[in-house]
């Protein structure tokens, strides 16, 4: 079964029909077969930006989509928080935000390295001691 971790960008594009990446993200969700993991930090970040840039209705649509889409919500753990702190320090010159650090920490823990993102920073980030590269979706 395919497993992927989702970042904020694709959800913002999906919920905003005027976004330049809307159709790419819509097509991805229509065709992807597998399990989608979403960190709580990504839900928070996405809801914040939708409320600020689009509307409260877009926030509601996001939450409905997450519930109906069968996403697996990743809850924050103490170990993840410690690792996220290390990652943010390590990538402070990129810089790495909290949601991205959460994705990397969960990827290391779960061994899931496929990321659905529009963020080019995932070509820089590496996971774990072996410095595993991420497989970024959508494929360009």
Residue, then its C-alpha position, 0 to 999 in steps of 0.5 A: x500500500x502506498x503511504x504518503x505524508x502531506x504538507x500544507x501547500x497541497x491542501x492550500x492549493x486544493x482548497x483555493x480554486x484560484x491557486x495555480x497548483x489547484x488542478x495538480x493537487x485535485x488530480x492527485x487526490x482523485x488518483x492517489x490510492x493509499x494512506x495519507x498521513x497528516x501531522x496536526x501541525x500541518x492541519x493547524x498551519x493550513x487552517x490558519x492560512x486558509x482563514x487569513x487568505x481565503x475564508x472561514x468556509x475554506x477552513x470548514x471545507x478543509x476539516x470536512x475533507x480531512x475527515x471524509x478523506x480518511x487521513x491518518x492524523x499524526x499526533x505530536x509526541x514528546x520524542x517528536x518534539x525533541x527531534x523537531x527542535x534538533x531539526x529546526x536548529x540544523x536547518x535554521x539557514x533554510x529555514x525549516x518551519x515547525x510543520x516541516x520539522x514535524x513531517x521530517x520527524x514523523x518520516x524518520x519514525x515511520x520510515x515513510x519518505x514520500x511527501x506530497x508537498x509544493x515546498x522545494x525545501x524537501x529536496x534539501x532536508x534529509x531524514x535520519x542518521x543515514x541522511x535519507x532523501x525524500x521522494x517528493x510528490x507531485x512528480x515534476 
